[in-house]
Amino acid sequence: MPDLTVLITGATDGIGRRLATRFARPGNHLLLHGRDARRGADTVAEAESGSSQLRV
């Protein structure tokens, strides 16, 4: 799969969080949106190991 830039809304819970961890791979750029900054940071920490670029 080619490198992607992905905006995921609702990335702090449920399907959005699972998508964030699934798309987190080297070369992909993820933009994560959520209402809770702490849970957003938790999502980044969970997904960060596989992705080169993550932003909340």
All heavy atoms as atom14 arrays in JSON, in Angstrom:
{
  "sequence": "MPDLTVLITGATDGIGRRLATRFARPGNHLLLHGRDARRGADTVAEAESGSSQLRV",
  "atom14_mask": [
    [1, 1, 1, 1, 1, 1, 1, 1, 0, 0, 0, 0, 0, 0],
    [1, 1, 1, 1, 1, 1, 1, 0, 0, 0, 0, 0, 0, 0],
    [1, 1, 1, 1, 1, 1, 1, 1, 0, 0, 0, 0, 0, 0],
    [1, 1, 1, 1, 1, 1, 1, 1, 0, 0, 0, 0, 0, 0],
    [1, 1, 1, 1, 1, 1, 1, 0, 0, 0, 0, 0, 0, 0],
    [1, 1, 1, 1, 1, 1, 1, 0, 0, 0, 0, 0, 0, 0],
    [1, 1, 1, 1, 1, 1, 1, 1, 0, 0, 0, 0, 0, 0],
    [1, 1, 1, 1, 1, 1, 1, 1, 0, 0, 0, 0, 0, 0],
    [1, 1, 1, 1, 1, 1, 1, 0, 0, 0, 0, 0, 0, 0],
    [1, 1, 1, 1, 0, 0, 0, 0, 0, 0, 0, 0, 0, 0],
    [1, 1, 1, 1, 1, 0, 0, 0, 0, 0, 0, 0, 0, 0],
    [1, 1, 1, 1, 1, 1, 1, 0, 0, 0, 0, 0, 0, 0],
    [1, 1, 1, 1, 1, 1, 1, 1, 0, 0, 0, 0, 0, 0],
    [1, 1, 1, 1, 0, 0, 0, 0, 0, 0, 0, 0, 0, 0],
    [1, 1, 1, 1, 1, 1, 1, 1, 0, 0, 0, 0, 0, 0],
    [1, 1, 1, 1, 0, 0, 0, 0, 0, 0, 0, 0, 0, 0],
    [1, 1, 1, 1, 1, 1, 1, 1, 1, 1, 1, 0, 0, 0],
    [1, 1, 1, 1, 1, 1, 1, 1, 1, 1, 1, 0, 0, 0],
    [1, 1, 1, 1, 1, 1, 1, 1, 0, 0, 0, 0, 0, 0],
    [1, 1, 1, 1, 1, 0, 0, 0, 0, 0, 0, 0, 0, 0],
    [1, 1, 1, 1, 1, 1, 1, 0, 0, 0, 0, 0, 0, 0],
    [1, 1, 1, 1, 1, 1, 1, 1, 1, 1, 1, 0, 0, 0],
    [1, 1, 1, 1, 1, 1, 1, 1, 1, 1, 1, 0, 0, 0],
    [1, 1, 1, 1, 1, 0, 0, 0, 0, 0, 0, 0, 0, 0],
    [1, 1, 1, 1, 1, 1, 1, 1, 1, 1, 1, 0, 0, 0],
    [1, 1, 1, 1, 1, 1, 1, 0, 0, 0, 0, 0, 0, 0],
    [1, 1, 1, 1, 0, 0, 0, 0, 0, 0, 0, 0, 0, 0],
    [1, 1, 1, 1, 1, 1, 1, 1, 0, 0, 0, 0, 0, 0],
    [1, 1, 1, 1, 1, 1, 1, 1, 1, 1, 0, 0, 0, 0],
    [1, 1, 1, 1, 1, 1, 1, 1, 0, 0, 0, 0, 0, 0],
    [1, 1, 1, 1, 1, 1, 1, 1, 0, 0, 0, 0, 0, 0],
    [1, 1, 1, 1, 1, 1, 1, 1, 0, 0, 0, 0, 0, 0],
    [1, 1, 1, 1, 1, 1, 1, 1, 1, 1, 0, 0, 0, 0],
    [1, 1, 1, 1, 0, 0, 0, 0, 0, 0, 0, 0, 0, 0],
    [1, 1, 1, 1, 1, 1, 1, 1, 1, 1, 1, 0, 0, 0],
    [1, 1, 1, 1, 1, 1, 1, 1, 0, 0, 0, 0, 0, 0],
    [1, 1, 1, 1, 1, 0, 0, 0, 0, 0, 0, 0, 0, 0],
    [1, 1, 1, 1, 1, 1, 1, 1, 1, 1, 1, 0, 0, 0],
    [1, 1, 1, 1, 1, 1, 1, 1, 1, 1, 1, 0, 0, 0],
    [1, 1, 1, 1, 0, 0, 0, 0, 0, 0, 0, 0, 0, 0],
    [1, 1, 1, 1, 1, 0, 0, 0, 0, 0, 0, 0, 0, 0],
    [1, 1, 1, 1, 1, 1, 1, 1, 0, 0, 0, 0, 0, 0],
    [1, 1, 1, 1, 1, 1, 1, 0, 0, 0, 0, 0, 0, 0],
    [1, 1, 1, 1, 1, 1, 1, 0, 0, 0, 0, 0, 0, 0],
    [1, 1, 1, 1, 1, 0, 0, 0, 0, 0, 0, 0, 0, 0],
    [1, 1, 1, 1, 1, 1, 1, 1, 1, 0, 0, 0, 0, 0],
    [1, 1, 1, 1, 1, 0, 0, 0, 0, 0, 0, 0, 0, 0],
    [1, 1, 1, 1, 1, 1, 1, 1, 1, 0, 0, 0, 0, 0],
    [1, 1, 1, 1, 1, 1, 0, 0, 0, 0, 0, 0, 0, 0],
    [1, 1, 1, 1, 0, 0, 0, 0, 0, 0, 0, 0, 0, 0],
    [1, 1, 1, 1, 1, 1, 0, 0, 0, 0, 0, 0, 0, 0],
    [1, 1, 1, 1, 1, 1, 0, 0, 0, 0, 0, 0, 0, 0],
    [1, 1, 1, 1, 1, 1, 1, 1, 1, 0, 0, 0, 0, 0],
    [1, 1, 1, 1, 1, 1, 1, 1, 0, 0, 0, 0, 0, 0],
    [1, 1, 1, 1, 1, 1, 1, 1, 1, 1, 1, 0, 0, 0],
    [1, 1, 1, 1, 1, 1, 1, 0, 0, 0, 0, 0, 0, 0]
  ],
  "atom14_positions": [
    [[0.85, -1.18, 0.0], [0.0, 0.0, 0.0], [0.89, 1.24, 0.0], [1.86, 1.31, 0.76], [-0.89, -0.02, 1.25], [-1.82, 1.15, 1.29], [-2.77, 1.36, 2.83], [-3.69, -0.13, 2.95], [0.0, 0.0, 0.0], [0.0, 0.0, 0.0], [0.0, 0.0, 0.0], [0.0, 0.0, 0.0], [0.0, 0.0, 0.0], [0.0, 0.0, 0.0]],
    [[0.59, 2.24, -0.83], [1.4, 3.46, -0.88], [1.24, 4.27, 0.41], [0.3, 4.09, 1.17], [0.83, 4.21, -2.08], [-0.54, 3.7, -2.23], [-0.51, 2.28, -1.76], [0.0, 0.0, 0.0], [0.0, 0.0, 0.0], [0.0, 0.0, 0.0], [0.0, 0.0, 0.0], [0.0, 0.0, 0.0], [0.0, 0.0, 0.0], [0.0, 0.0, 0.0]],
    [[2.18, 5.2, 0.64], [2.08, 6.08, 1.81], [0.79, 6.89, 1.73], [0.38, 7.33, 0.66], [3.27, 7.03, 1.85], [4.58, 6.3, 2.09], [4.54, 5.1, 2.41], [5.63, 6.93, 1.97], [0.0, 0.0, 0.0], [0.0, 0.0, 0.0], [0.0, 0.0, 0.0], [0.0, 0.0, 0.0], [0.0, 0.0, 0.0], [0.0, 0.0, 0.0]],
    [[0.17, 7.09, 2.88], [-1.1, 7.79, 2.94], [-1.05, 8.93, 3.94], [-0.3, 8.88, 4.91], [-2.21, 6.83, 3.41], [-2.5, 5.61, 2.56], [-3.48, 4.7, 3.3], [-3.09, 6.02, 1.24], [0.0, 0.0, 0.0], [0.0, 0.0, 0.0], [0.0, 0.0, 0.0], [0.0, 0.0, 0.0], [0.0, 0.0, 0.0], [0.0, 0.0, 0.0]],
    [[-1.9, 9.94, 3.72], [-2.2, 10.94, 4.72], [-3.67, 10.72, 5.07], [-4.53, 10.75, 4.2], [-1.99, 12.37, 4.2], [-0.61, 12.52, 3.87], [-2.38, 13.39, 5.25], [0.0, 0.0, 0.0], [0.0, 0.0, 0.0], [0.0, 0.0, 0.0], [0.0, 0.0, 0.0], [0.0, 0.0, 0.0], [0.0, 0.0, 0.0], [0.0, 0.0, 0.0]],
    [[-3.93, 10.46, 6.36], [-5.27, 10.07, 6.78], [-5.73, 10.95, 7.94], [-5.0, 11.13, 8.91], [-5.28, 8.59, 7.25], [-6.67, 8.16, 7.67], [-4.76, 7.67, 6.16], [0.0, 0.0, 0.0], [0.0, 0.0, 0.0], [0.0, 0.0, 0.0], [0.0, 0.0, 0.0], [0.0, 0.0, 0.0], [0.0, 0.0, 0.0], [0.0, 0.0, 0.0]],
    [[-6.94, 11.5, 7.83], [-7.59, 12.22, 8.92], [-8.6, 11.26, 9.53], [-9.48, 10.76, 8.82], [-8.29, 13.48, 8.42], [-9.24, 14.15, 9.43], [-8.47, 14.66, 10.64], [-10.01, 15.26, 8.75], [0.0, 0.0, 0.0], [0.0, 0.0, 0.0], [0.0, 0.0, 0.0], [0.0, 0.0, 0.0], [0.0, 0.0, 0.0], [0.0, 0.0, 0.0]],
    [[-8.46, 10.99, 10.83], [-9.38, 10.1, 11.51], [-10.09, 10.9, 12.6], [-9.46, 11.42, 13.52], [-8.65, 8.89, 12.14], [-7.95, 8.1, 11.05], [-9.64, 8.02, 12.91], [-7.08, 6.97, 11.57], [0.0, 0.0, 0.0], [0.0, 0.0, 0.0], [0.0, 0.0, 0.0], [0.0, 0.0, 0.0], [0.0, 0.0, 0.0], [0.0, 0.0, 0.0]],
    [[-11.41, 11.03, 12.47], [-12.19, 11.71, 13.5], [-12.65, 10.67, 14.51], [-12.82, 9.5, 14.19], [-13.4, 12.45, 12.89], [-14.24, 11.5, 12.23], [-12.95, 13.51, 11.9], [0.0, 0.0, 0.0], [0.0, 0.0, 0.0], [0.0, 0.0, 0.0], [0.0, 0.0, 0.0], [0.0, 0.0, 0.0], [0.0, 0.0, 0.0], [0.0, 0.0, 0.0]],
    [[-12.85, 11.11, 15.73], [-13.25, 10.18, 16.78], [-12.15, 9.18, 17.1], [-12.42, 8.03, 17.43], [0.0, 0.0, 0.0], [0.0, 0.0, 0.0], [0.0, 0.0, 0.0], [0.0, 0.0, 0.0], [0.0, 0.0, 0.0], [0.0, 0.0, 0.0], [0.0, 0.0, 0.0], [0.0, 0.0, 0.0], [0.0, 0.0, 0.0], [0.0, 0.0, 0.0]],
    [[-10.89, 9.62, 17.02], [-9.76, 8.72, 17.15], [-9.41, 8.37, 18.59], [-8.44, 7.68, 18.84], [-8.54, 9.32, 16.47], [0.0, 0.0, 0.0], [0.0, 0.0, 0.0], [0.0, 0.0, 0.0], [0.0, 0.0, 0.0], [0.0, 0.0, 0.0], [0.0, 0.0, 0.0], [0.0, 0.0, 0.0], [0.0, 0.0, 0.0], [0.0, 0.0, 0.0]],
    [[-10.21, 8.83, 19.56], [-9.88, 8.55, 20.96], [-10.61, 7.34, 21.51], [-10.38, 6.95, 22.66], [-10.2, 9.78, 21.84], [-11.59, 10.1, 21.71], [-9.33, 10.96, 21.45], [0.0, 0.0, 0.0], [0.0, 0.0, 0.0], [0.0, 0.0, 0.0], [0.0, 0.0, 0.0], [0.0, 0.0, 0.0], [0.0, 0.0, 0.0], [0.0, 0.0, 0.0]],
    [[-11.49, 6.72, 20.73], [-12.26, 5.59, 21.24], [-12.84, 4.77, 20.08], [-12.93, 5.25, 18.95], [-13.41, 6.11, 22.11], [-14.01, 5.05, 23.01], [-13.3, 4.08, 23.34], [-15.17, 5.21, 23.4], [0.0, 0.0, 0.0], [0.0, 0.0, 0.0], [0.0, 0.0, 0.0], [0.0, 0.0, 0.0], [0.0, 0.0, 0.0], [0.0, 0.0, 0.0]],
    [[-13.19, 3.56, 20.36], [-13.92, 2.71, 19.44], [-13.26, 2.5, 18.09], [-12.05, 2.26, 17.98], [0.0, 0.0, 0.0], [0.0, 0.0, 0.0], [0.0, 0.0, 0.0], [0.0, 0.0, 0.0], [0.0, 0.0, 0.0], [0.0, 0.0, 0.0], [0.0, 0.0, 0.0], [0.0, 0.0, 0.0], [0.0, 0.0, 0.0], [0.0, 0.0, 0.0]],
    [[-14.08, 2.62, 17.05], [-13.61, 2.36, 15.68], [-12.51, 3.33, 15.28], [-11.53, 2.94, 14.65], [-14.79, 2.43, 14.69], [-15.75, 1.27, 14.94], [-14.29, 2.4, 13.24], [-17.05, 1.36, 14.16], [0.0, 0.0, 0.0], [0.0, 0.0, 0.0], [0.0, 0.0, 0.0], [0.0, 0.0, 0.0], [0.0, 0.0, 0.0], [0.0, 0.0, 0.0]],
    [[-12.64, 4.6, 15.63], [-11.61, 5.59, 15.29], [-10.26, 5.24, 15.86], [-9.24, 5.34, 15.19], [0.0, 0.0, 0.0], [0.0, 0.0, 0.0], [0.0, 0.0, 0.0], [0.0, 0.0, 0.0], [0.0, 0.0, 0.0], [0.0, 0.0, 0.0], [0.0, 0.0, 0.0], [0.0, 0.0, 0.0], [0.0, 0.0, 0.0], [0.0, 0.0, 0.0]],
    [[-10.26, 4.77, 17.1], [-8.99, 4.39, 17.74], [-8.39, 3.16, 17.06], [-7.19, 3.08, 16.83], [-9.21, 4.15, 19.23], [-7.92, 3.92, 19.96], [-8.15, 3.84, 21.44], [-6.9, 3.73, 22.14], [-6.64, 4.26, 23.29], [-7.57, 4.96, 23.91], [-5.46, 4.12, 23.86], [0.0, 0.0, 0.0], [0.0, 0.0, 0.0], [0.0, 0.0, 0.0]],
    [[-9.23, 2.2, 16.73], [-8.75, 0.99, 16.04], [-8.21, 1.34, 14.66], [-7.18, 0.8, 14.23], [-9.85, -0.05, 15.95], [-10.09, -0.74, 17.29], [-11.01, -1.92, 17.13], [-12.34, -1.48, 16.71], [-13.38, -1.39, 17.52], [-13.27, -1.71, 18.79], [-14.54, -0.98, 17.07], [0.0, 0.0, 0.0], [0.0, 0.0, 0.0], [0.0, 0.0, 0.0]],
    [[-8.86, 2.26, 13.96], [-8.35, 2.69, 12.66], [-6.99, 3.37, 12.8], [-6.1, 3.15, 11.97], [-9.33, 3.64, 11.98], [-10.56, 3.0, 11.36], [-11.55, 4.08, 10.91], [-10.18, 2.11, 10.2], [0.0, 0.0, 0.0], [0.0, 0.0, 0.0], [0.0, 0.0, 0.0], [0.0, 0.0, 0.0], [0.0, 0.0, 0.0], [0.0, 0.0, 0.0]],
    [[-6.85, 4.2, 13.83], [-5.57, 4.89, 14.04], [-4.44, 3.88, 14.23], [-3.36, 4.03, 13.63], [-5.66, 5.82, 15.25], [0.0, 0.0, 0.0], [0.0, 0.0, 0.0], [0.0, 0.0, 0.0], [0.0, 0.0, 0.0], [0.0, 0.0, 0.0], [0.0, 0.0, 0.0], [0.0, 0.0, 0.0], [0.0, 0.0, 0.0], [0.0, 0.0, 0.0]],
    [[-4.67, 2.86, 15.02], [-3.61, 1.88, 15.24], [-3.38, 1.03, 14.0], [-2.26, 0.61, 13.73], [-3.91, 0.99, 16.47], [-5.16, 0.33, 16.29], [-3.94, 1.81, 17.74], [0.0, 0.0, 0.0], [0.0, 0.0, 0.0], [0.0, 0.0, 0.0], [0.0, 0.0, 0.0], [0.0, 0.0, 0.0], [0.0, 0.0, 0.0], [0.0, 0.0, 0.0]],
    [[-4.42, 0.8, 13.22], [-4.27, -0.01, 12.01], [-3.5, 0.75, 10.92], [-2.67, 0.17, 10.21], [-5.63, -0.43, 11.49], [-5.53, -1.28, 10.25], [-6.85, -1.88, 9.89], [-6.69, -2.66, 8.69], [-6.79, -3.96, 8.64], [-7.06, -4.64, 9.71], [-6.64, -4.6, 7.5], [0.0, 0.0, 0.0], [0.0, 0.0, 0.0], [0.0, 0.0, 0.0]],
    [[-3.76, 2.04, 10.75], [-3.11, 2.82, 9.71], [-1.71, 3.3, 10.13], [-0.97, 3.84, 9.31], [-3.95, 4.04, 9.31], [-5.03, 3.7, 8.33], [-6.35, 3.59, 8.75], [-4.74, 3.5, 7.0], [-7.35, 3.28, 7.85], [-5.74, 3.18, 6.09], [-7.05, 3.07, 6.52], [0.0, 0.0, 0.0], [0.0, 0.0, 0.0], [0.0, 0.0, 0.0]],
    [[-1.36, 3.14, 11.4], [-0.05, 3.57, 11.88], [1.01, 2.62, 11.36], [1.18, 1.52, 11.85], [-0.04, 3.61, 13.4], [0.0, 0.0, 0.0], [0.0, 0.0, 0.0], [0.0, 0.0, 0.0], [0.0, 0.0, 0.0], [0.0, 0.0, 0.0], [0.0, 0.0, 0.0], [0.0, 0.0, 0.0], [0.0, 0.0, 0.0], [0.0, 0.0, 0.0]],
    [[1.69, 3.04, 10.33], [2.8, 2.27, 9.76], [3.78, 3.24, 9.15], [3.42, 4.37, 8.82], [2.3, 1.25, 8.75], [1.62, 1.83, 7.55], [1.03, 0.76, 6.68], [-0.11, 0.22, 7.41], [-0.8, -0.82, 7.05], [-0.48, -1.47, 5.99], [-1.81, -1.24, 7.75], [0.0, 0.0, 0.0], [0.0, 0.0, 0.0], [0.0, 0.0, 0.0]],
    [[5.03, 2.84, 9.01], [6.03, 3.75, 8.47], [5.6, 4.37, 7.14], [5.08, 3.68, 6.27], [7.26, 2.86, 8.29], [7.07, 1.78, 9.3], [5.58, 1.54, 9.34], [0.0, 0.0, 0.0], [0.0, 0.0, 0.0], [0.0, 0.0, 0.0], [0.0, 0.0, 0.0], [0.0, 0.0, 0.0], [0.0, 0.0, 0.0], [0.0, 0.0, 0.0]],
    [[5.77, 5.68, 7.03], [5.44, 6.39, 5.8], [4.07, 7.04, 5.82], [3.85, 8.02, 5.12], [0.0, 0.0, 0.0], [0.0, 0.0, 0.0], [0.0, 0.0, 0.0], [0.0, 0.0, 0.0], [0.0, 0.0, 0.0], [0.0, 0.0, 0.0], [0.0, 0.0, 0.0], [0.0, 0.0, 0.0], [0.0, 0.0, 0.0], [0.0, 0.0, 0.0]],
    [[3.13, 6.52, 6.6], [1.81, 7.12, 6.67], [1.82, 8.32, 7.61], [2.57, 8.36, 8.58], [0.77, 6.1, 7.17], [0.44, 5.07, 6.12], [0.81, 5.18, 4.97], [-0.27, 4.04, 6.53], [0.0, 0.0, 0.0], [0.0, 0.0, 0.0], [0.0, 0.0, 0.0], [0.0, 0.0, 0.0], [0.0, 0.0, 0.0], [0.0, 0.0, 0.0]],
    [[0.98, 9.3, 7.32], [0.83, 10.49, 8.14], [-0.6, 10.49, 8.66], [-1.54, 10.55, 7.86], [1.1, 11.76, 7.33], [2.46, 11.76, 6.73], [3.57, 12.19, 7.42], [2.9, 11.37, 5.53], [4.63, 12.06, 6.65], [4.25, 11.56, 5.49], [0.0, 0.0, 0.0], [0.0, 0.0, 0.0], [0.0, 0.0, 0.0], [0.0, 0.0, 0.0]],
    [[-0.77, 10.42, 9.98], [-2.1, 10.38, 10.57], [-2.4, 11.68, 11.29], [-1.59, 12.17, 12.06], [-2.2, 9.23, 11.57], [-1.93, 7.83, 11.05], [-2.13, 6.82, 12.17], [-2.79, 7.49, 9.87], [0.0, 0.0, 0.0], [0.0, 0.0, 0.0], [0.0, 0.0, 0.0], [0.0, 0.0, 0.0], [0.0, 0.0, 0.0], [0.0, 0.0, 0.0]],
    [[-3.57, 12.22, 11.02], [-4.1, 13.38, 11.73], [-5.27, 12.86, 12.55], [-6.26, 12.39, 11.98], [-4.56, 14.45, 10.74], [-3.51, 14.9, 9.74], [-4.15, 15.75, 8.65], [-2.42, 15.67, 10.44], [0.0, 0.0, 0.0], [0.0, 0.0, 0.0], [0.0, 0.0, 0.0], [0.0, 0.0, 0.0], [0.0, 0.0, 0.0], [0.0, 0.0, 0.0]],
    [[-5.14, 12.9, 13.87], [-6.14, 12.32, 14.74], [-6.95, 13.42, 15.41], [-6.39, 14.36, 15.97], [-5.47, 11.45, 15.81], [-4.5, 10.39, 15.29], [-3.89, 9.63, 16.46], [-5.18, 9.45, 14.33], [0.0, 0.0, 0.0], [0.0, 0.0, 0.0], [0.0, 0.0, 0.0], [0.0, 0.0, 0.0], [0.0, 0.0, 0.0], [0.0, 0.0, 0.0]],
    [[-8.27, 13.27, 15.37], [-9.16, 14.25, 15.98], [-9.99, 13.56, 17.05], [-10.47, 12.44, 16.85], [-10.09, 14.86, 14.92], [-11.06, 15.82, 15.5], [-12.29, 15.44, 15.96], [-10.95, 17.15, 15.73], [-12.92, 16.51, 16.43], [-12.13, 17.55, 16.3], [0.0, 0.0, 0.0], [0.0, 0.0, 0.0], [0.0, 0.0, 0.0], [0.0, 0.0, 0.0]],
    [[-10.13, 14.22, 18.19], [-10.97, 13.7, 19.25], [-11.3, 14.8, 20.24], [-10.65, 15.85, 20.25], [0.0, 0.0, 0.0], [0.0, 0.0, 0.0], [0.0, 0.0, 0.0], [0.0, 0.0, 0.0], [0.0, 0.0, 0.0], [0.0, 0.0, 0.0], [0.0, 0.0, 0.0], [0.0, 0.0, 0.0], [0.0, 0.0, 0.0], [0.0, 0.0, 0.0]],
    [[-12.29, 14.57, 21.09], [-12.73, 15.61, 22.02], [-11.93, 15.62, 23.32], [-11.96, 16.6, 24.05], [-14.21, 15.42, 22.36], [-15.1, 15.65, 21.15], [-16.53, 15.55, 21.51], [-16.84, 14.16, 21.9], [-17.98, 13.77, 22.42], [-18.94, 14.64, 22.65], [-18.16, 12.51, 22.72], [0.0, 0.0, 0.0], [0.0, 0.0, 0.0], [0.0, 0.0, 0.0]],
    [[-11.22, 14.56, 23.63], [-10.5, 14.44, 24.89], [-9.0, 14.39, 24.63], [-8.49, 13.41, 24.08], [-10.97, 13.17, 25.61], [-10.4, 13.02, 26.99], [-9.2, 13.31, 27.2], [-11.16, 12.58, 27.89], [0.0, 0.0, 0.0], [0.0, 0.0, 0.0], [0.0, 0.0, 0.0], [0.0, 0.0, 0.0], [0.0, 0.0, 0.0], [0.0, 0.0, 0.0]],
    [[-8.29, 15.45, 25.02], [-6.84, 15.55, 24.73], [-6.05, 14.41, 25.38], [-5.12, 13.88, 24.78], [-6.31, 16.9, 25.2], [0.0, 0.0, 0.0], [0.0, 0.0, 0.0], [0.0, 0.0, 0.0], [0.0, 0.0, 0.0], [0.0, 0.0, 0.0], [0.0, 0.0, 0.0], [0.0, 0.0, 0.0], [0.0, 0.0, 0.0], [0.0, 0.0, 0.0]],
    [[-6.4, 14.03, 26.59], [-5.68, 12.95, 27.27], [-5.86, 11.63, 26.53], [-4.91, 10.9, 26.29], [-6.16, 12.79, 28.72], [-5.42, 11.69, 29.49], [-6.03, 11.41, 30.84], [-7.44, 11.07, 30.79], [-7.92, 9.86, 30.46], [-7.11, 8.89, 30.14], [-9.22, 9.64, 30.46], [0.0, 0.0, 0.0], [0.0, 0.0, 0.0], [0.0, 0.0, 0.0]],
    [[-7.07, 11.32, 26.12], [-7.31, 10.08, 25.38], [-6.67, 10.16, 24.0], [-6.23, 9.15, 23.46], [-8.8, 9.79, 25.3], [-9.3, 9.33, 26.65], [-10.77, 9.11, 26.77], [-11.44, 8.62, 25.59], [-12.74, 8.52, 25.49], [-13.52, 8.88, 26.49], [-13.29, 8.07, 24.39], [0.0, 0.0, 0.0], [0.0, 0.0, 0.0], [0.0, 0.0, 0.0]],
    [[-6.59, 11.36, 23.42], [-5.88, 11.51, 22.15], [-4.41, 11.18, 22.31], [-3.82, 10.49, 21.47], [0.0, 0.0, 0.0], [0.0, 0.0, 0.0], [0.0, 0.0, 0.0], [0.0, 0.0, 0.0], [0.0, 0.0, 0.0], [0.0, 0.0, 0.0], [0.0, 0.0, 0.0], [0.0, 0.0, 0.0], [0.0, 0.0, 0.0], [0.0, 0.0, 0.0]],
    [[-3.82, 11.64, 23.4], [-2.42, 11.34, 23.67], [-2.23, 9.83, 23.9], [-1.23, 9.25, 23.47], [-1.94, 12.11, 24.88], [0.0, 0.0, 0.0], [0.0, 0.0, 0.0], [0.0, 0.0, 0.0], [0.0, 0.0, 0.0], [0.0, 0.0, 0.0], [0.0, 0.0, 0.0], [0.0, 0.0, 0.0], [0.0, 0.0, 0.0], [0.0, 0.0, 0.0]],
    [[-3.21, 9.18, 24.55], [-3.15, 7.73, 24.75], [-3.2, 6.99, 23.41], [-2.49, 6.01, 23.21], [-4.3, 7.25, 25.64], [-4.18, 7.71, 27.08], [-3.08, 8.15, 27.48], [-5.19, 7.64, 27.8], [0.0, 0.0, 0.0], [0.0, 0.0, 0.0], [0.0, 0.0, 0.0], [0.0, 0.0, 0.0], [0.0, 0.0, 0.0], [0.0, 0.0, 0.0]],
    [[-4.04, 7.46, 22.5], [-4.12, 6.85, 21.17], [-2.8, 6.98, 20.43], [-2.32, 6.03, 19.82], [-5.26, 7.48, 20.34], [-6.49, 7.31, 21.03], [-5.35, 6.85, 18.96], [0.0, 0.0, 0.0], [0.0, 0.0, 0.0], [0.0, 0.0, 0.0], [0.0, 0.0, 0.0], [0.0, 0.0, 0.0], [0.0, 0.0, 0.0], [0.0, 0.0, 0.0]],
    [[-2.2, 8.16, 20.51], [-0.9, 8.38, 19.86], [0.14, 7.44, 20.45], [0.9, 6.8, 19.72], [-0.44, 9.85, 19.99], [1.01, 10.02, 19.58], [-1.33, 10.75, 19.14], [0.0, 0.0, 0.0], [0.0, 0.0, 0.0], [0.0, 0.0, 0.0], [0.0, 0.0, 0.0], [0.0, 0.0, 0.0], [0.0, 0.0, 0.0], [0.0, 0.0, 0.0]],
    [[0.17, 7.31, 21.77], [1.15, 6.44, 22.41], [0.96, 4.99, 21.96], [1.93, 4.27, 21.72], [1.03, 6.54, 23.92], [0.0, 0.0, 0.0], [0.0, 0.0, 0.0], [0.0, 0.0, 0.0], [0.0, 0.0, 0.0], [0.0, 0.0, 0.0], [0.0, 0.0, 0.0], [0.0, 0.0, 0.0], [0.0, 0.0, 0.0], [0.0, 0.0, 0.0]],
    [[-0.28, 4.57, 21.81], [-0.56, 3.2, 21.37], [-0.16, 2.98, 19.92], [0.37, 1.94, 19.55], [-2.05, 2.89, 21.56], [-2.43, 1.49, 21.17], [-3.92, 1.22, 21.38], [-4.56, 1.94, 22.17], [-4.43, 0.29, 20.75], [0.0, 0.0, 0.0], [0.0, 0.0, 0.0], [0.0, 0.0, 0.0], [0.0, 0.0, 0.0], [0.0, 0.0, 0.0]],
    [[-0.43, 3.96, 19.06], [-0.21, 3.8, 17.63], [1.18, 4.23, 17.18], [1.62, 3.85, 16.1], [-1.26, 4.62, 16.86], [0.0, 0.0, 0.0], [0.0, 0.0, 0.0], [0.0, 0.0, 0.0], [0.0, 0.0, 0.0], [0.0, 0.0, 0.0], [0.0, 0.0, 0.0], [0.0, 0.0, 0.0], [0.0, 0.0, 0.0], [0.0, 0.0, 0.0]],
    [[1.88, 4.99, 18.0], [3.13, 5.63, 17.61], [4.22, 4.67, 17.17], [5.04, 5.0, 16.33], [3.64, 6.47, 18.78], [4.6, 7.55, 18.37], [4.78, 8.54, 19.5], [4.98, 8.12, 20.65], [4.7, 9.73, 19.21], [0.0, 0.0, 0.0], [0.0, 0.0, 0.0], [0.0, 0.0, 0.0], [0.0, 0.0, 0.0], [0.0, 0.0, 0.0]],
    [[4.23, 3.49, 17.7], [5.33, 2.57, 17.4], [5.41, 2.23, 15.92], [6.48, 1.95, 15.42], [5.18, 1.28, 18.21], [3.98, 0.63, 17.87], [0.0, 0.0, 0.0], [0.0, 0.0, 0.0], [0.0, 0.0, 0.0], [0.0, 0.0, 0.0], [0.0, 0.0, 0.0], [0.0, 0.0, 0.0], [0.0, 0.0, 0.0], [0.0, 0.0, 0.0]],
    [[4.29, 2.31, 15.19], [4.34, 1.91, 13.78], [4.38, 3.05, 12.79], [4.59, 2.82, 11.62], [0.0, 0.0, 0.0], [0.0, 0.0, 0.0], [0.0, 0.0, 0.0], [0.0, 0.0, 0.0], [0.0, 0.0, 0.0], [0.0, 0.0, 0.0], [0.0, 0.0, 0.0], [0.0, 0.0, 0.0], [0.0, 0.0, 0.0], [0.0, 0.0, 0.0]],
    [[4.12, 4.27, 13.22], [3.98, 5.36, 12.25], [5.08, 6.4, 12.37], [5.59, 6.66, 13.44], [2.63, 6.05, 12.47], [2.45, 7.08, 11.53], [0.0, 0.0, 0.0], [0.0, 0.0, 0.0], [0.0, 0.0, 0.0], [0.0, 0.0, 0.0], [0.0, 0.0, 0.0], [0.0, 0.0, 0.0], [0.0, 0.0, 0.0], [0.0, 0.0, 0.0]],
    [[5.4, 6.98, 11.25], [6.43, 8.02, 11.25], [5.85, 9.38, 11.61], [6.57, 10.22, 12.11], [7.1, 8.09, 9.88], [6.16, 8.43, 8.9], [0.0, 0.0, 0.0], [0.0, 0.0, 0.0], [0.0, 0.0, 0.0], [0.0, 0.0, 0.0], [0.0, 0.0, 0.0], [0.0, 0.0, 0.0], [0.0, 0.0, 0.0], [0.0, 0.0, 0.0]],
    [[4.59, 9.64, 11.38], [3.99, 10.95, 11.62], [2.61, 10.78, 12.25], [1.72, 10.22, 11.63], [3.82, 11.73, 10.31], [5.1, 12.09, 9.62], [5.8, 13.25, 10.27], [5.16, 14.13, 10.81], [7.12, 13.24, 10.23], [0.0, 0.0, 0.0], [0.0, 0.0, 0.0], [0.0, 0.0, 0.0], [0.0, 0.0, 0.0], [0.0, 0.0, 0.0]],
    [[2.43, 11.28, 13.46], [1.13, 11.3, 14.14], [0.91, 12.68, 14.72], [1.8, 13.25, 15.34], [1.09, 10.27, 15.28], [0.98, 8.82, 14.88], [1.32, 7.93, 16.06], [-0.4, 8.51, 14.39], [0.0, 0.0, 0.0], [0.0, 0.0, 0.0], [0.0, 0.0, 0.0], [0.0, 0.0, 0.0], [0.0, 0.0, 0.0], [0.0, 0.0, 0.0]],
    [[-0.28, 13.21, 14.54], [-0.65, 14.51, 15.11], [-2.04, 14.41, 15.68], [-2.92, 13.81, 15.1], [-0.64, 15.59, 14.04], [0.64, 15.7, 13.27], [1.27, 17.05, 13.41], [2.35, 17.24, 12.47], [3.59, 16.84, 12.69], [3.87, 16.19, 13.77], [4.54, 17.09, 11.81], [0.0, 0.0, 0.0], [0.0, 0.0, 0.0], [0.0, 0.0, 0.0]],
    [[-2.23, 15.06, 16.85], [-3.56, 15.13, 17.47], [-4.03, 16.55, 17.41], [-3.28, 17.46, 17.65], [-3.52, 14.65, 18.94], [-4.88, 14.82, 19.58], [-3.08, 13.22, 19.02], [0.0, 0.0, 0.0], [0.0, 0.0, 0.0], [0.0, 0.0, 0.0], [0.0, 0.0, 0.0], [0.0, 0.0, 0.0], [0.0, 0.0, 0.0], [0.0, 0.0, 0.0]]
  ]
}
